[in-house]
Amino acid sequence: MNGLHHLRARILFKKGLEPFPARNMWKKSLDYVMYGVGFIAPVALVPQILQLYTSKSSVGLSLSTWCLLIFFNFLWSFYGVVHKDMHIFFASFLMLIFDAVIVVGILLY
C-alpha cells in the first residue's frame, strides 16, 4: 500500500473497523478464502462463454439480463474504486469483462 499501511490501520481503528486481513485466525482465513472467491466467481462464466462461442448459438441467453449484469458489475467496480477496495474492484471488473464478452457473443449470434 505504498508505505501507508500504518496510516490505513489507524484510520480503520479510529472508525471501529477491523484491519485487513483480520487478526482473528478464523476471520483471517475467511479473508483469504474471499480472495479466491473474487477470482473463481468470474472464472465460473468461462464455460458459458466457451459454449456460446463454440456452438455459435445464443439460444437461451437473455440480452437484457446480461446487460443488467454489466450495469451492476460496473456499479460494484465503481464502488470498489471510490472506497479504495481493490478486492471488490478486481472481482467486479473481471465479472464486467466476462459479462461483456457474453453480450458481444449474444449480439453476434
N, CA, C and O atoms as CSV, one atom per row, in Angstrom:
chain,resi,resn,atom,element,x,y,z
A,1,MET,N,N,0.827,-1.180,0.000
A,1,MET,CA,C,0.000,0.000,0.000
A,1,MET,C,C,0.874,1.247,0.000
A,1,MET,O,O,0.516,2.262,0.598
A,2,ASN,N,N,2.012,1.171,-0.667
A,2,ASN,CA,C,2.934,2.286,-0.831
A,2,ASN,C,C,3.419,2.865,0.493
A,2,ASN,O,O,3.610,4.077,0.597
A,3,GLY,N,N,3.623,2.024,1.510
A,3,GLY,CA,C,4.147,2.500,2.780
A,3,GLY,C,C,3.135,3.207,3.669
A,3,GLY,O,O,3.500,3.715,4.729
A,4,LEU,N,N,1.909,3.248,3.271
A,4,LEU,CA,C,0.883,3.945,4.041
A,4,LEU,C,C,0.022,2.983,4.858
A,4,LEU,O,O,-1.045,3.363,5.341
A,5,HIS,N,N,0.477,1.738,5.014
A,5,HIS,CA,C,-0.351,0.759,5.703
A,5,HIS,C,C,-0.571,1.116,7.176
A,5,HIS,O,O,-1.614,0.775,7.735
A,6,HIS,N,N,0.384,1.791,7.813
A,6,HIS,CA,C,0.185,2.187,9.212
A,6,HIS,C,C,-0.887,3.255,9.320
A,6,HIS,O,O,-1.706,3.228,10.239
A,7,LEU,N,N,-0.886,4.195,8.388
A,7,LEU,CA,C,-1.918,5.226,8.361
A,7,LEU,C,C,-3.284,4.585,8.126
A,7,LEU,O,O,-4.265,4.946,8.777
A,8,ARG,N,N,-3.342,3.646,7.206
A,8,ARG,CA,C,-4.601,2.931,6.918
A,8,ARG,C,C,-5.078,2.179,8.159
A,8,ARG,O,O,-6.273,2.173,8.456
A,9,ALA,N,N,-4.160,1.548,8.884
A,9,ALA,CA,C,-4.526,0.811,10.098
A,9,ALA,C,C,-5.099,1.753,11.147
A,9,ALA,O,O,-6.069,1.413,11.824
A,10,ARG,N,N,-4.501,2.945,11.289
A,10,ARG,CA,C,-5.033,3.915,12.259
A,10,ARG,C,C,-6.418,4.402,11.861
A,10,ARG,O,O,-7.284,4.576,12.718
A,11,ILE,N,N,-6.634,4.623,10.571
A,11,ILE,CA,C,-7.949,5.070,10.098
A,11,ILE,C,C,-9.000,4.000,10.375
A,11,ILE,O,O,-10.092,4.302,10.857
A,12,LEU,N,N,-8.663,2.742,10.066
A,12,LEU,CA,C,-9.592,1.644,10.324
A,12,LEU,C,C,-9.911,1.548,11.811
A,12,LEU,O,O,-11.069,1.371,12.188
A,13,PHE,N,N,-8.880,1.665,12.663
A,13,PHE,CA,C,-9.077,1.578,14.102
A,13,PHE,C,C,-9.965,2.722,14.593
A,13,PHE,O,O,-10.862,2.511,15.409
A,14,LYS,N,N,-9.716,3.917,14.100
A,14,LYS,CA,C,-10.481,5.095,14.510
A,14,LYS,C,C,-11.957,4.962,14.125
A,14,LYS,O,O,-12.838,5.409,14.859
A,15,LYS,N,N,-12.218,4.345,12.970
A,15,LYS,CA,C,-13.596,4.151,12.513
A,15,LYS,C,C,-14.251,2.934,13.153
A,15,LYS,O,O,-15.432,2.676,12.921
A,16,GLY,N,N,-13.507,2.192,13.946
A,16,GLY,CA,C,-14.048,0.993,14.578
A,16,GLY,C,C,-14.076,-0.206,13.643
A,16,GLY,O,O,-14.786,-1.178,13.902
A,17,LEU,N,N,-13.312,-0.148,12.560
A,17,LEU,CA,C,-13.265,-1.245,11.597
A,17,LEU,C,C,-12.068,-2.139,11.877
A,17,LEU,O,O,-11.082,-1.711,12.477
A,18,GLU,N,N,-12.167,-3.366,11.443
A,18,GLU,CA,C,-11.077,-4.313,11.642
A,18,GLU,C,C,-10.028,-4.144,10.555
A,18,GLU,O,O,-10.347,-3.712,9.447
A,19,PRO,N,N,-8.783,-4.478,10.860
A,19,PRO,CA,C,-7.740,-4.426,9.830
A,19,PRO,C,C,-7.950,-5.544,8.823
A,19,PRO,O,O,-8.659,-6.513,9.096
A,20,PHE,N,N,-7.329,-5.406,7.659
A,20,PHE,CA,C,-7.396,-6.467,6.658
A,20,PHE,C,C,-5.985,-6.928,6.375
A,20,PHE,O,O,-5.140,-6.091,6.058
A,21,PRO,N,N,-5.684,-8.182,6.469
A,21,PRO,CA,C,-6.540,-9.253,6.962
A,21,PRO,C,C,-6.751,-9.127,8.472
A,21,PRO,O,O,-5.949,-8.523,9.184
A,22,ALA,N,N,-7.832,-9.703,8.928
A,22,ALA,CA,C,-8.209,-9.620,10.341
A,22,ALA,C,C,-7.157,-10.295,11.226
A,22,ALA,O,O,-6.365,-11.115,10.761
A,23,ARG,N,N,-7.168,-9.939,12.484
A,23,ARG,CA,C,-6.208,-10.543,13.425
A,23,ARG,C,C,-6.705,-11.899,13.930
A,23,ARG,O,O,-5.904,-12.788,14.218
A,24,ASN,N,N,-8.002,-12.055,14.033
A,24,ASN,CA,C,-8.605,-13.315,14.456
A,24,ASN,C,C,-8.329,-14.368,13.380
A,24,ASN,O,O,-8.534,-14.112,12.193
A,25,MET,N,N,-7.864,-15.552,13.793
A,25,MET,CA,C,-7.462,-16.582,12.836
A,25,MET,C,C,-8.613,-17.013,11.937
A,25,MET,O,O,-8.421,-17.201,10.735
A,26,TRP,N,N,-9.813,-17.173,12.507
A,26,TRP,CA,C,-10.967,-17.595,11.712
A,26,TRP,C,C,-11.312,-16.526,10.672
A,26,TRP,O,O,-11.547,-16.847,9.507
A,27,LYS,N,N,-11.341,-15.267,11.087
A,27,LYS,CA,C,-11.667,-14.180,10.158
A,27,LYS,C,C,-10.563,-14.002,9.118
A,27,LYS,O,O,-10.839,-13.682,7.962
A,28,LYS,N,N,-9.314,-14.209,9.532
A,28,LYS,CA,C,-8.200,-14.106,8.592
A,28,LYS,C,C,-8.324,-15.181,7.518
A,28,LYS,O,O,-8.080,-14.919,6.340
A,29,SER,N,N,-8.705,-16.391,7.926
A,29,SER,CA,C,-8.910,-17.471,6.962
A,29,SER,C,C,-10.031,-17.121,5.991
A,29,SER,O,O,-9.922,-17.357,4.788
A,30,LEU,N,N,-11.106,-16.558,6.526
A,30,LEU,CA,C,-12.228,-16.140,5.673
A,30,LEU,C,C,-11.787,-15.047,4.699
A,30,LEU,O,O,-12.198,-15.053,3.539
A,31,ASP,N,N,-10.962,-14.121,5.154
A,31,ASP,CA,C,-10.446,-13.072,4.272
A,31,ASP,C,C,-9.719,-13.686,3.079
A,31,ASP,O,O,-9.927,-13.266,1.941
A,32,TYR,N,N,-8.868,-14.677,3.334
A,32,TYR,CA,C,-8.109,-15.286,2.255
A,32,TYR,C,C,-8.977,-16.159,1.355
A,32,TYR,O,O,-8.723,-16.252,0.154
A,33,VAL,N,N,-9.995,-16.795,1.919
A,33,VAL,CA,C,-10.943,-17.556,1.093
A,33,VAL,C,C,-11.649,-16.608,0.127
A,33,VAL,O,O,-11.884,-16.957,-1.030
A,34,MET,N,N,-11.986,-15.417,0.599
A,34,MET,CA,C,-12.687,-14.454,-0.249
A,34,MET,C,C,-11.801,-13.935,-1.382
A,34,MET,O,O,-12.315,-13.531,-2.426
A,35,TYR,N,N,-10.476,-13.939,-1.192
A,35,TYR,CA,C,-9.576,-13.642,-2.314
A,35,TYR,C,C,-9.836,-14.647,-3.431
A,35,TYR,O,O,-9.980,-14.279,-4.596
A,36,GLY,N,N,-9.892,-15.913,-3.055
A,36,GLY,CA,C,-10.153,-16.969,-4.037
A,36,GLY,C,C,-11.502,-16.821,-4.700
A,36,GLY,O,O,-11.627,-17.004,-5.911
A,37,VAL,N,N,-12.512,-16.490,-3.916
A,37,VAL,CA,C,-13.855,-16.305,-4.466
A,37,VAL,C,C,-13.854,-15.164,-5.483
A,37,VAL,O,O,-14.513,-15.250,-6.520
A,38,GLY,N,N,-13.121,-14.108,-5.186
A,38,GLY,CA,C,-13.031,-12.981,-6.105
A,38,GLY,C,C,-12.441,-13.361,-7.448
A,38,GLY,O,O,-12.727,-12.715,-8.456
A,39,PHE,N,N,-11.621,-14.400,-7.477
A,39,PHE,CA,C,-11.050,-14.878,-8.731
A,39,PHE,C,C,-11.907,-15.972,-9.358
A,39,PHE,O,O,-12.094,-15.987,-10.575
A,40,ILE,N,N,-12.428,-16.882,-8.548
A,40,ILE,CA,C,-13.170,-18.031,-9.069
A,40,ILE,C,C,-14.546,-17.643,-9.601
A,40,ILE,O,O,-15.000,-18.209,-10.595
A,41,ALA,N,N,-15.216,-16.693,-8.962
A,41,ALA,CA,C,-16.563,-16.305,-9.404
A,41,ALA,C,C,-16.573,-15.853,-10.872
A,41,ALA,O,O,-17.419,-16.323,-11.633
A,42,PRO,N,N,-15.674,-14.967,-11.296
A,42,PRO,CA,C,-15.668,-14.611,-12.715
A,42,PRO,C,C,-15.294,-15.788,-13.624
A,42,PRO,O,O,-15.838,-15.931,-14.718
A,43,VAL,N,N,-14.367,-16.621,-13.164
A,43,VAL,CA,C,-13.938,-17.764,-13.971
A,43,VAL,C,C,-15.095,-18.746,-14.173
A,43,VAL,O,O,-15.083,-19.520,-15.130
A,44,ALA,N,N,-16.086,-18.726,-13.292
A,44,ALA,CA,C,-17.252,-19.601,-13.433
A,44,ALA,C,C,-18.050,-19.286,-14.698
A,44,ALA,O,O,-18.857,-20.106,-15.136
A,45,LEU,N,N,-17.834,-18.120,-15.283
A,45,LEU,CA,C,-18.527,-17.762,-16.522
A,45,LEU,C,C,-17.839,-18.323,-17.767
A,45,LEU,O,O,-18.422,-18.308,-18.851
A,46,VAL,N,N,-16.625,-18.809,-17.627
A,46,VAL,CA,C,-15.873,-19.315,-18.779
A,46,VAL,C,C,-16.619,-20.436,-19.516
A,46,VAL,O,O,-16.648,-20.403,-20.746
A,47,PRO,N,N,-17.226,-21.430,-18.841
A,47,PRO,CA,C,-17.971,-22.456,-19.587
A,47,PRO,C,C,-19.110,-21.862,-20.426
A,47,PRO,O,O,-19.369,-22.331,-21.534
A,48,GLN,N,N,-19.787,-20.837,-19.905
A,48,GLN,CA,C,-20.858,-20.183,-20.663
A,48,GLN,C,C,-20.289,-19.502,-21.911
A,48,GLN,O,O,-20.872,-19.568,-22.993
A,49,ILE,N,N,-19.148,-18.851,-21.735
A,49,ILE,CA,C,-18.500,-18.174,-22.861
A,49,ILE,C,C,-18.055,-19.190,-23.904
A,49,ILE,O,O,-18.265,-18.988,-25.101
A,50,LEU,N,N,-17.441,-20.282,-23.453
A,50,LEU,CA,C,-16.995,-21.323,-24.390
A,50,LEU,C,C,-18.159,-21.938,-25.143
A,50,LEU,O,O,-18.072,-22.154,-26.352
A,51,GLN,N,N,-19.248,-22.222,-24.443
A,51,GLN,CA,C,-20.422,-22.799,-25.106
A,51,GLN,C,C,-20.995,-21.828,-26.131
A,51,GLN,O,O,-21.356,-22.236,-27.236
A,52,LEU,N,N,-21.080,-20.574,-25.785
A,52,LEU,CA,C,-21.627,-19.559,-26.676
A,52,LEU,C,C,-20.806,-19.446,-27.952
A,52,LEU,O,O,-21.362,-19.423,-29.050
A,53,TYR,N,N,-19.491,-19.377,-27.816
A,53,TYR,CA,C,-18.646,-19.158,-28.983
A,53,TYR,C,C,-18.340,-20.430,-29.771
A,53,TYR,O,O,-18.065,-20.350,-30.968
A,54,THR,N,N,-18.380,-21.595,-29.137
A,54,THR,CA,C,-18.141,-22.832,-29.891
A,54,THR,C,C,-19.396,-23.285,-30.619
A,54,THR,O,O,-19.311,-23.791,-31.739
A,55,SER,N,N,-20.560,-23.112,-30.001
A,55,SER,CA,C,-21.808,-23.519,-30.657
A,55,SER,C,C,-22.328,-22.436,-31.593
A,55,SER,O,O,-23.168,-22.707,-32.451
A,56,LYS,N,N,-21.833,-21.211,-31.434
A,56,LYS,CA,C,-22.276,-20.061,-32.227
A,56,LYS,C,C,-23.793,-19.902,-32.179
A,56,LYS,O,O,-24.449,-19.598,-33.175
A,57,SER,N,N,-24.319,-20.123,-30.967
A,57,SER,CA,C,-25.762,-20.002,-30.749
A,57,SER,C,C,-25.997,-19.358,-29.393
A,57,SER,O,O,-25.417,-19.765,-28.386
A,58,SER,N,N,-26.857,-18.343,-29.382
A,58,SER,CA,C,-27.185,-17.670,-28.130
A,58,SER,C,C,-28.583,-18.038,-27.640
A,58,SER,O,O,-29.185,-17.312,-26.850
A,59,VAL,N,N,-29.087,-19.162,-28.112
A,59,VAL,CA,C,-30.400,-19.625,-27.685
A,59,VAL,C,C,-30.383,-19.856,-26.173
A,59,VAL,O,O,-29.488,-20.520,-25.650
A,60,GLY,N,N,-31.359,-19.315,-25.492
A,60,GLY,CA,C,-31.474,-19.484,-24.052
A,60,GLY,C,C,-30.780,-18.408,-23.239
A,60,GLY,O,O,-30.845,-18.426,-22.010
A,61,LEU,N,N,-30.114,-17.468,-23.906
A,61,LEU,CA,C,-29.442,-16.382,-23.205
A,61,LEU,C,C,-30.237,-15.090,-23.398
A,61,LEU,O,O,-30.652,-14.766,-24.511
A,62,SER,N,N,-30.439,-14.375,-22.330
A,62,SER,CA,C,-31.216,-13.147,-22.368
A,62,SER,C,C,-30.284,-11.935,-22.447
A,62,SER,O,O,-29.481,-11.702,-21.542
A,63,LEU,N,N,-30.394,-11.179,-23.517
A,63,LEU,CA,C,-29.567,-9.983,-23.680
A,63,LEU,C,C,-29.824,-8.983,-22.558
A,63,LEU,O,O,-28.883,-8.384,-22.036
A,64,SER,N,N,-31.084,-8.799,-22.183
A,64,SER,CA,C,-31.398,-7.817,-21.140
A,64,SER,C,C,-30.794,-8.222,-19.792
A,64,SER,O,O,-30.325,-7.362,-19.046
A,65,THR,N,N,-30.799,-9.504,-19.476
A,65,THR,CA,C,-30.204,-9.961,-18.215
A,65,THR,C,C,-28.709,-9.691,-18.192
A,65,THR,O,O,-28.194,-9.175,-17.200
A,66,TRP,N,N,-28.012,-10.023,-19.249
A,66,TRP,CA,C,-26.559,-9.833,-19.275
A,66,TRP,C,C,-26.200,-8.355,-19.306
A,66,TRP,O,O,-25.174,-7.959,-18.753
A,67,CYS,N,N,-27.039,-7.522,-19.951
A,67,CYS,CA,C,-26.789,-6.067,-19.926
A,67,CYS,C,C,-26.979,-5.517,-18.513
A,67,CYS,O,O,-26.217,-4.654,-18.077
A,68,LEU,N,N,-27.984,-6.008,-17.801
A,68,LEU,CA,C,-28.176,-5.596,-16.409
A,68,LEU,C,C,-26.998,-6.022,-15.537
A,68,LEU,O,O,-26.560,-5.273,-14.665
A,69,LEU,N,N,-26.493,-7.223,-15.779
A,69,LEU,CA,C,-25.330,-7.691,-15.021
A,69,LEU,C,C,-24.105,-6.819,-15.294
A,69,LEU,O,O,-23.318,-6.557,-14.384
A,70,ILE,N,N,-23.939,-6.369,-16.536
A,70,ILE,CA,C,-22.842,-5.447,-16.846
A,70,ILE,C,C,-23.015,-4.164,-16.045
A,70,ILE,O,O,-22.060,-3.668,-15.447
A,71,PHE,N,N,-24.230,-3.628,-16.032
A,71,PHE,CA,C,-24.504,-2.394,-15.294
A,71,PHE,C,C,-24.216,-2.569,-13.805
A,71,PHE,O,O,-23.564,-1.723,-13.192
A,72,PHE,N,N,-24.703,-3.667,-13.225
A,72,PHE,CA,C,-24.492,-3.901,-11.792
A,72,PHE,C,C,-23.014,-4.088,-11.468
A,72,PHE,O,O,-22.530,-3.566,-10.464
A,73,ASN,N,N,-22.299,-4.822,-12.303
A,73,ASN,CA,C,-20.870,-5.021,-12.053
A,73,ASN,C,C,-20.082,-3.736,-12.271
A,73,ASN,O,O,-19.054,-3.526,-11.627
A,74,PHE,N,N,-20.552,-2.869,-13.175
A,74,PHE,CA,C,-19.934,-1.555,-13.310
A,74,PHE,C,C,-20.100,-0.767,-12.009
A,74,PHE,O,O,-19.157,-0.134,-11.533
A,75,LEU,N,N,-21.308,-0.812,-11.439
A,75,LEU,CA,C,-21.547,-0.101,-10.176
A,75,LEU,C,C,-20.669,-0.647,-9.054
A,75,LEU,O,O,-20.115,0.125,-8.272
A,76,TRP,N,N,-20.538,-1.978,-8.968
A,76,TRP,CA,C,-19.677,-2.569,-7.946
A,76,TRP,C,C,-18.214,-2.182,-8.169
A,76,TRP,O,O,-17.487,-1.926,-7.210
A,77,SER,N,N,-17.785,-2.140,-9.426
A,77,SER,CA,C,-16.408,-1.727,-9.725
A,77,SER,C,C,-16.188,-0.281,-9.311
A,77,SER,O,O,-15.159,0.051,-8.722
A,78,PHE,N,N,-17.142,0.568,-9.614
A,78,PHE,CA,C,-17.066,1.976,-9.222
A,78,PHE,C,C,-17.025,2.105,-7.704
A,78,PHE,O,O,-16.266,2.910,-7.164
A,79,TYR,N,N,-17.844,1.308,-7.019
A,79,TYR,CA,C,-17.860,1.284,-5.559
A,79,TYR,C,C,-16.475,0.914,-5.022
A,79,TYR,O,O,-15.982,1.535,-4.080
A,80,GLY,N,N,-15.858,-0.095,-5.624
A,80,GLY,CA,C,-14.524,-0.515,-5.202
A,80,GLY,C,C,-13.491,0.578,-5.387
A,80,GLY,O,O,-12.598,0.738,-4.555
A,81,VAL,N,N,-13.603,1.337,-6.476
A,81,VAL,CA,C,-12.669,2.440,-6.721
A,81,VAL,C,C,-12.899,3.554,-5.709
A,81,VAL,O,O,-11.946,4.063,-5.119
A,82,VAL,N,N,-14.154,3.933,-5.507
A,82,VAL,CA,C,-14.478,5.027,-4.583
A,82,VAL,C,C,-14.011,4.706,-3.165
A,82,VAL,O,O,-13.471,5.570,-2.474
A,83,HIS,N,N,-14.220,3.472,-2.737
A,83,HIS,CA,C,-13.843,3.070,-1.381
A,83,HIS,C,C,-12.418,2.529,-1.297
A,83,HIS,O,O,-11.981,2.067,-0.243
A,84,LYS,N,N,-11.705,2.590,-2.408
A,84,LYS,CA,C,-10.317,2.132,-2.479
A,84,LYS,C,C,-10.182,0.695,-1.991
A,84,LYS,O,O,-9.240,0.344,-1.280
A,85,ASP,N,N,-11.152,-0.126,-2.394
A,85,ASP,CA,C,-11.150,-1.546,-2.051
A,85,ASP,C,C,-10.847,-2.335,-3.322
A,85,ASP,O,O,-11.743,-2.630,-4.113
A,86,MET,N,N,-9.586,-2.668,-3.501
A,86,MET,CA,C,-9.159,-3.323,-4.731
A,86,MET,C,C,-9.720,-4.730,-4.886
A,86,MET,O,O,-9.823,-5.240,-6.001
A,87,HIS,N,N,-10.082,-5.357,-3.777
A,87,HIS,CA,C,-10.644,-6.706,-3.863
A,87,HIS,C,C,-12.014,-6.662,-4.538
A,87,HIS,O,O,-12.301,-7.467,-5.424
A,88,ILE,N,N,-12.841,-5.736,-4.122
A,88,ILE,CA,C,-14.161,-5.584,-4.743
A,88,ILE,C,C,-13.998,-5.132,-6.184
A,88,ILE,O,O,-14.669,-5.651,-7.076
A,89,PHE,N,N,-13.117,-4.175,-6.420
A,89,PHE,CA,C,-12.905,-3.684,-7.779
A,89,PHE,C,C,-12.443,-4.808,-8.694
A,89,PHE,O,O,-12.991,-4.977,-9.783
A,90,PHE,N,N,-11.451,-5.573,-8.276
A,90,PHE,CA,C,-10.877,-6.624,-9.116
A,90,PHE,C,C,-11.928,-7.659,-9.496
A,90,PHE,O,O,-12.074,-7.990,-10.673
A,91,ALA,N,N,-12.658,-8.170,-8.518
A,91,ALA,CA,C,-13.669,-9.203,-8.792
A,91,ALA,C,C,-14.776,-8.653,-9.682
A,91,ALA,O,O,-15.197,-9.314,-10.631
A,92,SER,N,N,-15.240,-7.466,-9.383
A,92,SER,CA,C,-16.337,-6.881,-10.165
A,92,SER,C,C,-15.904,-6.541,-11.582
A,92,SER,O,O,-16.671,-6.709,-12.529
A,93,PHE,N,N,-14.672,-6.062,-11.726
A,93,PHE,CA,C,-14.179,-5.710,-13.054
A,93,PHE,C,C,-14.018,-6.959,-13.919
A,93,PHE,O,O,-14.335,-6.932,-15.108
A,94,LEU,N,N,-13.525,-8.059,-13.331
A,94,LEU,CA,C,-13.431,-9.311,-14.089
A,94,LEU,C,C,-14.816,-9.800,-14.518
A,94,LEU,O,O,-15.005,-10.255,-15.646
A,95,MET,N,N,-15.779,-9.698,-13.600
A,95,MET,CA,C,-17.156,-10.094,-13.947
A,95,MET,C,C,-17.682,-9.211,-15.078
A,95,MET,O,O,-18.332,-9.705,-15.999
A,96,LEU,N,N,-17.406,-7.925,-15.012
A,96,LEU,CA,C,-17.847,-6.989,-16.035
A,96,LEU,C,C,-17.271,-7.362,-17.401
A,96,LEU,O,O,-17.985,-7.337,-18.404
A,97,ILE,N,N,-15.998,-7.705,-17.441
A,97,ILE,CA,C,-15.368,-8.089,-18.710
A,97,ILE,C,C,-15.997,-9.363,-19.268
A,97,ILE,O,O,-16.325,-9.431,-20.453
A,98,PHE,N,N,-16.163,-10.372,-18.414
A,98,PHE,CA,C,-16.746,-11.632,-18.886
A,98,PHE,C,C,-18.206,-11.448,-19.307
A,98,PHE,O,O,-18.648,-12.050,-20.286
A,99,ASP,N,N,-18.952,-10.622,-18.578
A,99,ASP,CA,C,-20.334,-10.328,-18.975
A,99,ASP,C,C,-20.358,-9.645,-20.339
A,99,ASP,O,O,-21.211,-9.944,-21.174
A,100,ALA,N,N,-19.423,-8.729,-20.559
A,100,ALA,CA,C,-19.362,-8.023,-21.840
A,100,ALA,C,C,-19.028,-8.983,-22.980
A,100,ALA,O,O,-19.560,-8.848,-24.082
A,101,VAL,N,N,-18.153,-9.948,-22.722
A,101,VAL,CA,C,-17.819,-10.949,-23.743
A,101,VAL,C,C,-19.071,-11.752,-24.101
A,101,VAL,O,O,-19.281,-12.075,-25.270
A,102,ILE,N,N,-19.889,-12.070,-23.124
A,102,ILE,CA,C,-21.128,-12.808,-23.381
A,102,ILE,C,C,-22.104,-11.951,-24.166
A,102,ILE,O,O,-22.746,-12.453,-25.089
A,103,VAL,N,N,-22.239,-10.672,-23.832
A,103,VAL,CA,C,-23.150,-9.781,-24.574
A,103,VAL,C,C,-22.700,-9.648,-26.029
A,103,VAL,O,O,-23.533,-9.657,-26.936
A,104,VAL,N,N,-21.414,-9.527,-26.255
A,104,VAL,CA,C,-20.906,-9.464,-27.632
A,104,VAL,C,C,-21.274,-10.743,-28.366
A,104,VAL,O,O,-21.695,-10.691,-29.521
A,105,GLY,N,N,-21.121,-11.893,-27.714
A,105,GLY,CA,C,-21.493,-13.165,-28.330
A,105,GLY,C,C,-22.974,-13.244,-28.644
A,105,GLY,O,O,-23.365,-13.746,-29.698
A,106,ILE,N,N,-23.798,-12.751,-27.735
A,106,ILE,CA,C,-25.249,-12.753,-27.978
A,106,ILE,C,C,-25.569,-11.886,-29.199
A,106,ILE,O,O,-26.379,-12.265,-30.045
A,107,LEU,N,N,-24.932,-10.735,-29.277
A,107,LEU,CA,C,-25.182,-9.836,-30.408
A,107,LEU,C,C,-24.672,-10.416,-31.719
A,107,LEU,O,O,-25.267,-10.181,-32.770
A,108,LEU,N,N,-23.576,-11.173,-31.671
A,108,LEU,CA,C,-23.048,-11.781,-32.880
A,108,LEU,C,C,-23.890,-12.953,-33.364
A,108,LEU,O,O,-24.069,-13.143,-34.567
A,109,TYR,N,N,-24.406,-13.736,-32.424
A,109,TYR,CA,C,-25.118,-14.952,-32.805
A,109,TYR,C,C,-26.575,-14.842,-32.439
A,109,TYR,O,O,-27.344,-15.772,-32.680
